Amino acid sequence: MTPLSRLEGLERVAGDYDAIFCDVWGVVHDGRRAFSGACDALRRFREHRGPVILITNAPVPRSRVTALFPRLGVPEDCYDDVVTSGEATTHELLRHAPGPVYPIGLADDMSVYAGLSLDFTSDPDAARIVCCTSLREVPDGRPETYRGELAALAERGLAMICANPDVQFRYGDRLIWSAGSLAKLYETLGGRVIRPGKPDEAIYQLAFERLGEMNGRQVPASRVLGIGDGPATDIRGASGQGMDALFIGAGIHGHAMVEGDGFLDSAREVLEADGAEARYAMPELRW
C-alpha cells in the first residue's frame, strides 16, 4: 500500500496521468455554486495533459447534470464528457424489462426511465424489480421512515437497483440523505442491491469506453487519476479499477477535516473508516 501523501496542487502529479475521472458534487460544485479553483485545475489538466471525464452518481441522464452547470458557474471548458449513474442504471434496467418496476424517488427522477419499455407498479406483490433513485422527500426525508415499505419488498425477494449509491450528499452547508441510504437499509432487511454507480464497475466501464473513443485507443487504468470526496464511492471505486485516487477533504467530510498540519491525519482517519485507500489528499482541488 502506497502511503497517503498531501498534494499542494494537481500540477505536481499531472504529468503522471493521461486522463482524469472526477466526481462532481463536493469537488466541482456544492449544488449552489462552482468551486473556481477546481474548475481551473481541470481546465489546465485538459490543456496540458488529456481528457477530463466527470463521473457522478446522479441518477439522471448526462443532459440533466450539465443543464445545471451554467447557473452554478461550471464552465464547459473544464471537462470533456459526463458519465452518470443514471446512464449505467438505464443499461441495468434494460436487463429487467418490462418489469413491472417498483419506483422509489422524486418525480423528477423519472427521466432515468425515458425511452425504456417498462411497466410500473406501486404494489409490491406485482413488482419484479425495485429501482431507487432518491428519497421521495428531498431535502428533509430520512431513511428510517421507509423501513416498513422496504421490509415488504425485501420479503418478496425483489432486487433493488440503486441508481445513486451515495448515502448522503452536500447541498451548500447541509447533508441530504440519498438513495444509497435506502440501499443500505434494504440490505440489513435481507434485500439484494444492484449498484450501477460508484464504487461498482458498470459506471467505470462506460467512462473507459468514452475515454477510449476520445483517444482512439484504450487508456490503462494506471494512467487515469480518480478524484472525489466520497471514500466509500469515489475512492474505493477508483482503487477498485486500478486507478490512483485523490481524496478531496472539503466535500462531504469537510466537517471532519482538520486544517493545517493535522489535515493529512484527519483525511487518513476518514478514509480508513470506510475501508478506502487513496494515494493523494487535498483540502480542495486546485492546480
C-alpha positions as a printed NumPy array, in Angstrom:
array([[  0.   ,   0.   ,   0.   ],
       [  1.347,   3.427,  -1.003],
       [  1.308,   5.888,   1.943],
       [ -1.164,   8.75 ,   1.68 ],
       [  0.518,  11.975,   0.535],
       [ -0.748,  15.522,   0.692],
       [ -0.777,  17.405,  -2.622],
       [ -0.398,  21.156,  -2.719],
       [ -1.595,  21.282,  -6.305],
       [ -2.665,  18.978,  -9.142],
       [  0.185,  20.31 , -11.277],
       [  2.682,  18.335,  -9.175],
       [  1.399,  14.96 , -10.424],
       [ -0.408,  15.884, -13.664],
       [  2.457,  14.535, -15.777],
       [  1.88 ,  11.038, -14.381],
       [ -1.591,  10.729, -15.919],
       [ -3.24 ,  10.82 , -19.332],
       [ -6.807,  11.397, -18.125],
       [ -8.922,  12.226, -15.079],
       [-12.197,  10.765, -13.837],
       [-13.556,  13.417, -11.459],
       [-16.573,  13.444,  -9.169],
       [-18.969,  16.396,  -9.433],
       [-20.871,  17.146,  -6.2  ],
       [-18.425,  18.107,  -3.47 ],
       [-15.477,  18.558,  -5.832],
       [-16.623,  20.712,  -8.758],
       [-19.647,  22.311,  -7.059],
       [-21.787,  22.04 ,  -3.915],
       [-25.2  ,  22.341,  -5.559],
       [-25.228,  26.118,  -5.168],
       [-22.003,  27.319,  -6.711],
       [-18.994,  26.072,  -8.628],
       [-15.588,  25.829,  -6.977],
       [-13.475,  28.054,  -9.191],
       [-10.159,  26.515,  -8.121],
       [-11.337,  23.023,  -9.048],
       [-12.69 ,  24.146, -12.409],
       [ -9.407,  25.9  , -13.156],
       [ -7.396,  22.797, -12.215],
       [ -9.449,  20.575, -14.52 ],
       [ -9.189,  23.118, -17.333],
       [ -5.415,  23.27 , -17.005],
       [ -5.144,  19.479, -16.958],
       [ -7.082,  19.352, -20.231],
       [ -4.783,  21.978, -21.738],
       [ -1.545,  20.26 , -20.708],
       [ -2.302,  16.538, -20.375],
       [ -5.542,  14.978, -21.592],
       [ -9.295,  14.432, -21.224],
       [-11.36 ,  15.035, -18.108],
       [-14.49 ,  12.928, -17.645],
       [-16.841,  13.942, -14.874],
       [-18.245,  10.784, -13.291],
       [-21.212,  11.221, -10.989],
       [-23.693,   9.111,  -9.056],
       [-26.519,  11.418, -10.146],
       [-29.445,   9.121, -11.105],
       [-30.284,  11.124, -14.224],
       [-29.103,  11.429, -17.835],
       [-25.998,  13.449, -18.678],
       [-28.139,  16.316, -20.011],
       [-29.771,  16.855, -16.61 ],
       [-26.358,  17.213, -14.947],
       [-24.9  ,  19.627, -17.483],
       [-28.093,  21.721, -17.582],
       [-27.268,  22.889, -14.044],
       [-23.725,  23.957, -14.86 ],
       [-24.374,  27.445, -16.321],
       [-26.392,  28.506, -13.25 ],
       [-23.742,  27.153, -10.889],
       [-20.863,  28.664, -12.849],
       [-19.233,  25.43 , -14.057],
       [-17.563,  26.301, -17.397],
       [-17.783,  23.993, -20.409],
       [-14.019,  24.046, -20.929],
       [-13.182,  22.186, -17.695],
       [-14.464,  18.77 , -18.868],
       [-14.792,  16.646, -21.981],
       [-17.701,  14.383, -21.053],
       [-20.005,  13.42 , -18.203],
       [-20.896,   9.842, -17.238],
       [-23.755,   9.353, -14.773],
       [-25.086,   6.578, -12.612],
       [-28.388,   7.252, -14.356],
       [-26.893,   6.12 , -17.66 ],
       [-25.483,   2.967, -16.089],
       [-28.861,   2.374, -14.431],
       [-30.571,   2.537, -17.812],
       [-28.349,  -0.282, -19.035],
       [-29.265,  -2.34 , -15.963],
       [-32.991,  -1.644, -16.313],
       [-32.907,  -2.936, -19.88 ],
       [-31.935,  -6.322, -18.478],
       [-35.116,  -6.375, -16.385],
       [-37.624,  -5.   , -18.925],
       [-40.582,  -4.863, -18.919],
       [-40.68 ,  -5.2  , -15.125],
       [-43.005,  -4.173, -13.586],
       [-40.725,  -1.751, -11.726],
       [-41.497,  -0.515,  -8.22 ],
       [-40.029,   3.039,  -8.285],
       [-38.825,   4.944,  -5.236],
       [-37.75 ,   8.54 ,  -5.777],
       [-38.654,  12.032,  -6.846],
       [-40.997,  12.589,  -9.783],
       [-38.136,  14.479, -11.451],
       [-36.063,  11.287, -11.412],
       [-38.42 ,   9.569, -13.878],
       [-36.128,  10.758, -16.67 ],
       [-33.916,   7.739, -15.92 ],
       [-36.683,   5.569, -17.377],
       [-37.171,   7.634, -20.544],
       [-37.275,   5.594, -23.737],
       [-37.428,   2.24 , -21.942],
       [-40.308,  -0.206, -22.426],
       [-41.117,  -0.623, -18.752],
       [-44.234,  -1.141, -16.703],
       [-44.551,   0.411, -13.242],
       [-46.441,  -0.572, -10.122],
       [-46.93 ,   0.6  ,  -6.539],
       [-47.949,  -2.926,  -5.492],
       [-45.088,  -4.973,  -4.   ],
       [-46.892,  -8.196,  -4.935],
       [-46.979,  -7.216,  -8.616],
       [-43.403,  -5.855,  -8.849],
       [-40.468,  -7.756, -10.328],
       [-37.7  ,  -5.256,  -9.528],
       [-37.267,  -2.167,  -7.308],
       [-35.483,   0.942,  -8.592],
       [-34.488,   3.618,  -6.086],
       [-33.287,   6.973,  -7.428],
       [-33.668,   9.102,  -4.265],
       [-35.819,   9.59 ,  -1.221],
       [-39.221,  10.992,  -2.111],
       [-38.906,  13.818,   0.423],
       [-35.856,  15.874,  -0.538],
       [-34.259,  17.601,   1.314],
       [-35.927,  16.531,   4.585],
       [-36.558,  12.793,   4.141],
       [-34.987,  10.205,   6.447],
       [-34.234,   6.543,   5.645],
       [-35.867,   5.094,   8.76 ],
       [-39.341,   6.153,   7.628],
       [-39.   ,   3.659,   4.744],
       [-38.324,   0.634,   6.939],
       [-41.813,  -0.894,   6.685],
       [-42.062,  -0.331,   2.934],
       [-38.623,  -1.789,   2.28 ],
       [-39.252,  -4.764,   4.561],
       [-42.292,  -5.724,   2.476],
       [-40.283,  -5.517,  -0.734],
       [-37.362,  -7.479,   0.7  ],
       [-39.739, -10.176,   1.933],
       [-40.89 , -10.622,  -1.674],
       [-37.275, -11.339,  -2.664],
       [-37.09 ,  -8.381,  -5.06 ],
       [-33.693,  -6.994,  -6.029],
       [-33.231,  -3.215,  -5.752],
       [-31.39 ,  -1.234,  -8.413],
       [-29.864,   1.72 ,  -6.541],
       [-29.421,   4.453,  -9.135],
       [-27.43 ,   6.659,  -6.754],
       [-25.224,   4.728,  -4.301],
       [-24.287,   7.9  ,  -2.389],
       [-25.607,   7.66 ,   1.184],
       [-25.605,  11.441,   1.579],
       [-24.637,  14.47 ,  -0.472],
       [-23.76 ,  18.012,   0.499],
       [-26.042,  20.831,  -0.632],
       [-24.441,  24.065,   0.453],
       [-23.872,  23.547,   4.179],
       [-26.454,  20.735,   4.537],
       [-26.089,  16.957,   4.261],
       [-29.039,  15.364,   2.443],
       [-29.937,  11.662,   2.615],
       [-29.644,   9.968,  -0.766],
       [-30.706,   6.683,  -2.385],
       [-27.669,   4.839,  -1.052],
       [-29.046,   5.174,   2.475],
       [-32.161,   3.225,   1.457],
       [-29.996,   0.619,  -0.266],
       [-28.005,   0.067,   2.923],
       [-31.221,  -0.285,   4.938],
       [-32.604,  -2.689,   2.321],
       [-29.58 ,  -4.927,   2.725],
       [-29.983,  -5.03 ,   6.5  ],
       [-33.555,  -6.227,   5.866],
       [-32.282,  -9.095,   3.721],
       [-32.741,  -7.473,   0.315],
       [-30.279,  -7.698,  -2.573],
       [-28.944,  -4.431,  -4.061],
       [-27.545,  -3.785,  -7.549],
       [-25.446,  -0.612,  -7.708],
       [-24.708,   0.595, -11.267],
       [-22.897,   3.681,  -9.926],
       [-19.68 ,   4.195,  -7.971],
       [-17.946,   2.256,  -6.489],
       [-19.127,  -0.636,  -8.678],
       [-17.862,  -1.463, -12.135],
       [-20.713,  -0.553, -14.515],
       [-20.231,   3.223, -14.404],
       [-16.462,   2.883, -14.857],
       [-16.917,   0.638, -17.879],
       [-18.926,   3.429, -19.514],
       [-16.303,   6.01 , -18.583],
       [-13.438,   3.927, -20.013],
       [-15.433,   3.305, -23.2  ],
       [-15.954,   7.063, -23.647],
       [-12.289,   7.741, -22.913],
       [-11.209,   5.16 , -25.483],
       [-13.45 ,   6.779, -28.105],
       [-11.918,  10.199, -27.404],
       [ -8.329,   8.961, -27.603],
       [ -8.8  ,   6.425, -30.358],
       [ -7.222,   3.832, -28.073],
       [ -7.746,   2.248, -24.678],
       [ -6.098,   4.099, -21.792],
       [ -4.728,   1.884, -19.   ],
       [ -6.326,   2.45 , -15.607],
       [ -2.874,   3.157, -14.172],
       [ -2.722,   6.291, -16.364],
       [ -6.058,   7.654, -15.074],
       [ -6.404,   9.652, -11.848],
       [ -9.679,   9.274,  -9.949],
       [-10.727,  12.331,  -7.931],
       [-13.525,  12.52 ,  -5.391],
       [-14.722,  13.422,  -1.911],
       [-16.546,  10.167,  -1.146],
       [-14.299,   7.469,   0.351],
       [-16.9  ,   4.695,   0.009],
       [-17.811,   5.611,  -3.573],
       [-15.221,   7.729,  -5.411],
       [-12.081,   6.472,  -3.7  ],
       [-12.981,   2.803,  -3.354],
       [-14.312,   2.848,  -6.905],
       [-11.156,   4.319,  -8.393],
       [ -8.889,   1.991,  -6.426],
       [-11.015,  -0.99 ,  -7.381],
       [-10.455,  -0.2  , -11.04 ],
       [ -6.681,   0.06 , -10.607],
       [ -6.52 ,   3.853, -10.671],
       [ -4.65 ,   6.145,  -8.304],
       [ -7.129,   8.108,  -6.188],
       [ -7.047,  11.713,  -4.982],
       [ -9.268,  12.4  ,  -1.971],
       [-10.754,  15.895,  -1.644],
       [-11.354,  16.702,   2.01 ],
       [-13.624,  19.736,   1.749],
       [-16.611,  17.826,   0.338],
       [-18.995,  15.583,   2.22 ],
       [-16.474,  15.022,   5.047],
       [-15.444,  18.661,   5.351],
       [-16.782,  18.793,   8.921],
       [-14.255,  16.115,   9.941],
       [-11.219,  17.694,   8.336],
       [ -8.545,  19.451,  10.382],
       [ -6.829,  22.456,   8.84 ],
       [ -3.093,  22.902,   8.562],
       [ -0.708,  20.228,   9.766],
       [ -3.481,  17.975,  11.018],
       [ -5.2  ,  17.66 ,   7.637],
       [ -3.417,  14.521,   6.477],
       [ -4.134,  12.652,   9.72 ],
       [ -7.82 ,  13.567,   9.579],
       [ -8.011,  12.526,   5.909],
       [ -6.405,   9.211,   6.766],
       [ -8.947,   8.597,   9.536],
       [-11.904,   9.347,   7.266],
       [-10.595,   7.06 ,   4.533],
       [ -9.838,   4.209,   6.923],
       [-13.336,   4.432,   8.407],
       [-14.752,   3.438,   5.005],
       [-12.024,   0.956,   4.139],
       [-10.75 ,   3.245,   1.366],
       [ -7.174,   3.847,   0.213],
       [ -6.057,   6.95 ,  -1.666],
       [ -2.641,   7.878,  -2.96 ],
       [ -3.145,  11.624,  -2.501],
       [ -5.272,  14.037,  -0.472],
       [ -6.01 ,  17.745,  -0.842],
       [ -8.326,  20.036,   1.145],
       [ -9.728,  21.412,  -2.136],
       [ -8.899,  20.663,  -5.747],
       [ -6.662,  23.297,  -7.297],
       [ -3.882,  23.49 ,  -9.846]])
